[in-house]
Amino acid sequence: MDFVAAEAVQYETMAPMQNSRPSGASSGSQQLTRNERGWLEPSDDYLRFFLARPELALVPESCEAERALHAALAAAPSRSVAAAELQAFKDADARDNYTLFLRFRDGLLAAGTLEAYYLRLFPRDGSGSINIPPLFIDLIAEAIVHNMLDGSVDAYEMRAADMLFRPQRISTQDGQVLSGDLAVIDMFQETGGVGDIGRFLAEAGAPMAVTQLQVLNDDNAADYWRQAGRHRFLLDLTHEVSNDLSHGLVLTMVRARSGLKALAGVLQKWVKHFLGVTVTIRPVQKVDDEAWRWHVGLDVEATALLNDLYEGREVEPARLQRLVSLFRLDFADPREMRVDVAGKPVYLGLMMNAEGVVRLKPQNLLVNLPLPSAAS
């Protein structure tokens, strides 16, 4: 299994739930320690976590060179690796996987913390280039989020946090906007939620009992912490009171116990954790601001849409309907903003693609907020 192919199935190895809160075992965060700033320092055990993943784990077909290097790295994960050790691999895919891992490992160790490495991947001056698989980026973000929310007892917050590193499939039937884990939803559609047996039965046309997905609410929030299948909970991103907007778009005011509000709170913490800047983020109905000066798309689709709207380009109603929500971000201290936009709100957008999938890119907030040029 190579890293590119593994991106679609990277969550099959999610660890079981602990008794009180979701485990960080799936991201390796249990093998990390915090420095004085609260950022995560990699350890040998954290690197061993990657060696145990299916992309690097030994298989019966592994050659002697691969077995020797795997054993050497398991014993000393930060050891240097000579090019000849990789060239001795008989399997080209295995060689490529180890090359990518070592590139990631060396960059992470050079940065010193997961957060510093993440920021190096996405520098504010746009000079960065991504030379590691998306899987690594998601696993880093997952570990950082688990650390950032350590001690949280809010099921809505924890479920919303998944959106920062797990793609979501959006359903908008009957006026309700529900966010479901893409990997889980696709598994249910293919197998009825019972793995390879379900896939076999589906191919045979046999009836299956489908486990019910649950919409997270106050009545079942306690179950979220206890169940191993916490990714089977859907997050309700529906606004409460509908309002007709221009271009045929309908958005509404947010409920008190809303997935949108929970997501906004997680994004606030994300900005504070990385940039040390205090902001408030809240869902809004629309951008009704003649002095609209700054916006950030939380995904590729939203970035393109907000750019088009800002420039006054005509946008098809069907495309507007894919906008999941708008948000308004305000800096607590305008002096931490660029002088030319100090005190102005920043508008955010979250949007699904044509297939109904949201791939939130939390790095956009770190790269594109209107901070002074000297800010990191």
C-alpha positions as CSV (number, residue, x, y, z in Angstrom):
1,M,0.0,0.0,0.0
2,D,1.5,3.3,-1.0
3,F,0.9,6.7,0.7
4,V,-1.1,8.2,-2.2
5,A,-3.5,5.3,-2.3
6,A,-3.7,5.2,1.5
7,E,-5.2,8.7,1.8
8,A,-8.6,7.3,1.1
9,V,-8.4,4.6,3.7
10,Q,-6.2,6.3,6.3
11,Y,-8.8,6.0,9.0
12,E,-9.3,2.3,8.9
13,T,-6.8,1.9,11.7
14,M,-8.6,4.2,14.1
15,A,-8.0,3.0,17.7
16,P,-10.9,2.1,20.1
17,M,-12.3,4.7,22.4
18,Q,-11.1,5.2,25.9
19,N,-13.6,5.3,28.7
20,S,-13.8,9.1,29.0
21,R,-12.7,10.8,25.8
22,P,-11.6,10.0,22.3
23,S,-8.1,8.5,22.1
24,G,-5.3,10.1,20.3
25,A,-3.8,6.8,19.4
26,S,-5.0,7.1,15.7
27,S,-2.7,10.2,15.3
28,G,0.1,9.1,17.5
29,S,-0.5,12.0,19.9
30,Q,-0.1,9.8,22.9
31,Q,3.6,9.5,22.0
32,L,4.2,13.3,22.0
33,T,5.2,15.7,24.8
34,R,4.4,19.4,25.1
35,N,7.1,22.1,25.3
36,E,6.8,25.3,27.4
37,R,4.7,26.9,24.6
38,G,2.3,23.9,24.6
39,W,3.5,22.7,21.2
40,L,4.2,19.1,20.5
41,E,7.7,17.6,20.4
42,P,8.2,14.4,18.4
43,S,9.7,11.4,20.1
44,D,11.1,8.1,18.9
45,D,7.8,6.4,19.9
46,Y,5.9,8.9,17.7
47,L,8.1,8.0,14.7
48,R,7.5,4.3,15.5
49,F,3.8,5.0,15.2
50,F,4.4,5.7,11.5
51,L,6.5,2.6,11.1
52,A,3.6,0.5,12.4
53,R,1.2,1.9,9.8
54,P,0.2,-0.3,6.9
55,E,2.2,1.7,4.4
56,L,5.5,0.9,6.2
57,A,4.6,-2.3,8.2
58,L,6.3,-5.5,7.0
59,V,4.4,-7.9,4.8
60,P,5.2,-11.5,3.9
61,E,6.6,-10.3,0.6
62,S,9.0,-7.8,2.2
63,C,12.6,-8.4,1.1
64,E,15.6,-8.8,3.5
65,A,16.7,-5.2,2.9
66,E,13.3,-3.9,3.8
67,R,13.2,-6.1,6.9
68,A,16.6,-5.0,8.0
69,L,15.9,-1.3,7.6
70,H,12.5,-1.6,9.3
71,A,14.2,-3.3,12.3
72,A,16.9,-0.7,12.4
73,L,14.5,2.2,12.4
74,A,12.2,0.5,15.0
75,A,15.3,0.3,17.3
76,A,16.5,3.9,16.5
77,P,13.8,5.8,14.5
78,S,16.0,8.9,14.1
79,R,19.0,7.1,12.7
80,S,20.5,8.2,9.4
81,V,19.7,6.1,6.4
82,A,22.1,5.7,3.6
83,A,20.8,5.8,0.0
84,A,22.2,2.3,-0.6
85,E,19.9,0.9,2.1
86,L,16.9,2.1,0.1
87,Q,18.3,1.1,-3.2
88,A,18.6,-2.5,-2.0
89,F,14.8,-2.7,-1.7
90,K,13.3,-5.1,-4.3
91,D,9.9,-3.4,-4.2
92,A,9.8,0.1,-5.8
93,D,6.6,1.1,-3.9
94,A,8.1,0.1,-0.6
95,R,11.2,2.1,-1.5
96,D,9.1,5.2,-2.3
97,N,7.1,4.8,0.9
98,Y,10.3,4.8,3.0
99,T,11.7,7.7,1.1
100,L,8.6,9.8,1.8
101,F,8.6,8.8,5.5
102,L,12.3,9.7,5.9
103,R,11.7,13.1,4.2
104,F,8.8,13.7,6.6
105,R,10.9,12.5,9.6
106,D,13.9,14.7,8.8
107,G,11.7,17.8,8.3
108,L,9.9,17.2,11.5
109,L,13.0,16.6,13.6
110,A,14.6,19.7,12.0
111,A,11.6,21.8,12.9
112,G,11.5,20.5,16.5
113,T,7.7,20.5,17.0
114,L,4.7,19.4,15.0
115,E,3.4,23.0,14.9
116,A,6.6,24.5,13.7
117,Y,6.8,21.9,11.0
118,Y,3.2,22.5,10.0
119,L,3.9,26.2,9.7
120,R,7.0,25.5,7.5
121,L,4.8,23.5,5.2
122,F,2.5,26.5,4.8
123,P,4.5,29.7,5.1
124,R,2.7,33.0,5.0
125,D,4.8,34.3,2.1
126,G,3.5,31.5,-0.2
127,S,7.0,30.1,-0.8
128,G,6.3,26.7,0.6
129,S,6.0,23.5,-1.4
130,I,4.4,20.3,-0.2
131,N,6.7,17.3,-0.7
132,I,4.9,14.9,1.6
133,P,1.7,12.9,1.2
134,P,-1.6,14.5,2.4
135,L,-1.9,11.7,4.9
136,F,1.0,13.1,6.9
137,I,-0.5,16.5,7.0
138,D,-3.8,15.1,8.2
139,L,-2.1,13.1,10.9
140,I,-0.1,16.1,12.1
141,A,-3.3,18.2,12.2
142,E,-5.1,15.5,14.1
143,A,-2.4,15.2,16.8
144,I,-2.3,19.0,17.1
145,V,-6.1,19.3,17.5
146,H,-6.1,16.5,20.1
147,N,-3.5,18.4,22.1
148,M,-5.3,21.7,21.6
149,L,-8.6,20.3,22.9
150,D,-7.1,18.1,25.6
151,G,-9.6,18.0,28.5
152,S,-12.6,19.1,26.4
153,V,-15.9,17.5,27.6
154,D,-17.9,19.1,24.8
155,A,-19.0,16.4,22.3
156,Y,-20.0,19.0,19.7
157,E,-16.6,20.6,19.9
158,M,-14.8,17.3,19.5
159,R,-17.0,16.2,16.6
160,A,-16.6,19.6,14.9
161,A,-12.8,19.3,15.3
162,D,-12.8,16.2,13.1
163,M,-13.6,18.5,10.2
164,L,-10.1,19.9,10.4
165,F,-8.5,16.6,9.3
166,R,-11.2,14.3,8.1
167,P,-13.1,15.0,4.9
168,Q,-16.9,15.2,5.3
169,R,-19.9,14.4,3.2
170,I,-22.7,16.9,3.4
171,S,-26.4,16.1,3.1
172,T,-28.9,18.9,2.5
173,Q,-32.2,17.1,2.4
174,D,-35.4,18.6,3.8
175,G,-33.7,21.8,4.7
176,Q,-31.3,20.1,7.1
177,V,-27.5,20.3,6.6
178,L,-25.7,17.3,8.1
179,S,-22.0,16.6,8.0
180,G,-20.9,12.9,8.1
181,D,-17.5,11.4,8.0
182,L,-16.6,10.7,4.4
183,A,-14.8,7.4,5.1
184,V,-17.7,6.2,7.3
185,I,-20.5,7.3,4.9
186,D,-18.8,5.7,1.9
187,M,-18.2,2.5,3.9
188,F,-21.9,2.4,4.8
189,Q,-22.9,3.0,1.2
190,E,-20.7,0.2,0.1
191,T,-21.0,-2.4,2.8
192,G,-23.9,-1.4,5.1
193,G,-21.4,-0.7,7.8
194,V,-20.2,-4.3,8.4
195,G,-16.9,-4.4,6.5
196,D,-15.8,-7.1,4.1
197,I,-18.8,-9.3,5.0
198,G,-21.2,-6.5,4.1
199,R,-19.3,-5.9,0.9
200,F,-19.7,-9.6,0.0
201,L,-23.4,-9.6,0.8
202,A,-23.9,-6.4,-1.2
203,E,-22.2,-7.9,-4.2
204,A,-24.4,-10.9,-3.8
205,G,-27.6,-8.8,-3.6
206,A,-28.4,-10.1,-0.1
207,P,-30.3,-8.0,2.4
208,M,-28.3,-6.4,5.2
209,A,-29.1,-4.8,8.5
210,V,-27.7,-1.3,8.3
211,T,-26.5,0.3,11.5
212,Q,-28.2,3.6,12.0
213,L,-26.0,6.7,11.8
214,Q,-26.9,9.2,14.6
215,V,-27.2,12.9,14.5
216,L,-25.3,14.3,17.5
217,N,-27.7,16.0,20.0
218,D,-28.0,16.6,23.7
219,D,-29.8,13.3,24.2
220,N,-27.0,11.2,22.8
221,A,-24.0,13.4,23.5
222,A,-23.0,11.1,26.4
223,D,-22.9,8.2,24.0
224,Y,-20.4,9.9,21.8
225,W,-17.7,9.5,24.4
226,R,-18.5,5.9,25.1
227,Q,-18.9,4.4,21.7
228,A,-16.1,3.1,19.6
229,G,-17.9,4.3,16.5
230,R,-17.8,8.0,17.3
231,H,-17.2,8.8,13.6
232,R,-20.7,7.5,12.9
233,F,-22.2,10.6,14.5
234,L,-23.4,13.2,12.1
235,L,-22.9,16.9,12.9
236,D,-25.9,19.2,12.3
237,L,-24.7,22.3,10.5
238,T,-28.2,23.6,9.9
239,H,-29.0,27.2,10.7
240,E,-32.3,27.8,12.5
241,V,-34.2,30.7,11.0
242,S,-34.2,30.8,7.2
243,N,-33.6,34.1,5.3
244,D,-33.7,34.6,1.6
245,L,-30.5,36.1,0.2
246,S,-29.6,37.5,-3.2
247,H,-28.7,35.1,-6.0
248,G,-31.3,32.6,-4.7
249,L,-29.1,31.6,-1.7
250,V,-30.7,30.8,1.6
251,L,-28.8,30.8,4.9
252,T,-30.0,31.3,8.4
253,M,-29.2,32.3,11.9
254,V,-27.4,29.7,14.0
255,R,-28.8,27.7,16.9
256,A,-27.2,27.8,20.4
257,R,-26.2,24.1,20.2
258,S,-25.0,24.1,16.6
259,G,-22.3,22.3,14.8
260,L,-21.4,25.6,13.1
261,K,-21.0,27.3,16.4
262,A,-18.8,24.4,17.7
263,L,-16.7,24.6,14.5
264,A,-16.3,28.3,14.9
265,G,-15.0,27.8,18.4
266,V,-12.5,25.1,17.3
267,L,-11.2,27.5,14.6
268,Q,-10.7,30.2,17.2
269,K,-8.6,27.9,19.3
270,W,-6.6,26.8,16.2
271,V,-5.7,30.5,15.4
272,K,-4.8,31.1,19.0
273,H,-2.7,28.0,19.3
274,F,-0.6,28.7,16.3
275,L,-0.4,32.4,16.0
276,G,-1.0,33.6,19.6
277,V,-3.8,35.9,18.3
278,T,-7.2,36.1,19.9
279,V,-10.1,36.2,17.5
280,T,-13.8,35.6,17.7
281,I,-15.5,33.6,14.9
282,R,-19.3,33.3,14.5
283,P,-21.6,32.0,11.8
284,V,-23.4,34.7,9.8
285,Q,-26.3,34.9,7.3
286,K,-24.5,36.9,4.7
287,V,-21.8,39.4,3.9
288,D,-23.7,42.6,4.0
289,D,-20.8,45.0,4.2
290,E,-20.1,47.7,1.7
291,A,-16.6,48.0,3.2
292,W,-15.9,44.3,2.7
293,R,-12.1,44.2,2.7
294,W,-10.8,40.7,3.6
295,H,-12.0,37.1,3.3
296,V,-10.6,33.6,3.7
297,G,-12.0,30.4,2.2
298,L,-11.8,27.5,4.5
299,D,-11.5,25.2,1.5
300,V,-10.6,25.4,-2.2
301,E,-14.2,25.8,-3.3
302,A,-15.0,28.5,-0.8
303,T,-11.9,30.4,-1.7
304,A,-12.8,30.5,-5.4
305,L,-16.4,31.5,-4.6
306,L,-15.5,34.3,-2.2
307,N,-13.0,35.6,-4.7
308,D,-15.6,35.7,-7.4
309,L,-18.2,37.4,-5.2
310,Y,-15.7,40.0,-4.0
311,E,-14.7,40.8,-7.6
312,G,-18.4,41.2,-8.6
313,R,-18.4,38.3,-11.0
314,E,-21.7,36.6,-11.7
315,V,-22.0,33.2,-9.9
316,E,-24.5,30.5,-10.9
317,P,-27.2,29.9,-8.3
318,A,-26.4,26.1,-8.2
319,R,-22.8,26.9,-7.2
320,L,-24.0,29.3,-4.4
321,Q,-26.2,26.6,-3.1
322,R,-23.1,24.6,-2.2
323,L,-22.0,27.1,0.3
324,V,-22.4,25.5,3.7
325,S,-21.9,28.6,5.8
326,L,-20.4,32.0,6.1
327,F,-18.5,33.2,9.2
328,R,-17.3,36.5,10.5
329,L,-13.9,36.7,12.2
330,D,-13.0,39.6,14.4
331,F,-9.6,40.3,16.0
332,A,-9.8,41.1,19.7
333,D,-7.0,43.6,19.3
334,P,-7.0,45.4,15.9
335,R,-3.4,46.4,16.5
336,E,-2.5,42.8,15.6
337,M,-3.9,43.3,12.1
338,R,-2.4,44.9,9.0
339,V,-2.7,48.6,9.3
340,D,-4.8,49.0,6.2
341,V,-7.5,46.6,7.4
342,A,-7.2,47.1,11.2
343,G,-10.6,46.8,12.9
344,K,-12.3,45.4,9.8
345,P,-14.0,41.9,10.0
346,V,-12.6,39.0,8.1
347,Y,-15.3,36.9,6.3
348,L,-14.8,33.1,6.0
349,G,-16.6,30.6,3.8
350,L,-17.1,26.8,4.0
351,M,-18.3,25.1,0.9
352,M,-18.8,21.6,-0.4
353,N,-17.7,20.5,-3.9
354,A,-20.0,19.2,-6.6
355,E,-19.9,15.7,-5.1
356,G,-21.1,17.1,-1.7
357,V,-17.7,16.7,0.0
358,V,-16.1,19.3,2.3
359,R,-12.3,19.2,2.6
360,L,-11.6,21.9,5.2
361,K,-8.1,23.3,5.0
362,P,-7.3,24.8,8.4
363,Q,-3.9,26.0,7.2
364,N,-5.8,28.7,5.2
365,L,-6.4,30.6,8.4
366,L,-2.8,30.5,9.3
367,V,-1.6,31.6,5.9
368,N,-4.2,34.2,4.9
369,L,-5.3,36.2,7.9
370,P,-4.4,39.9,7.6
371,L,-1.5,39.9,10.0
372,P,1.4,42.4,9.9
373,S,4.0,41.2,7.5
374,A,6.4,40.6,10.4
375,A,4.0,38.1,12.0
376,S,4.8,34.4,11.6
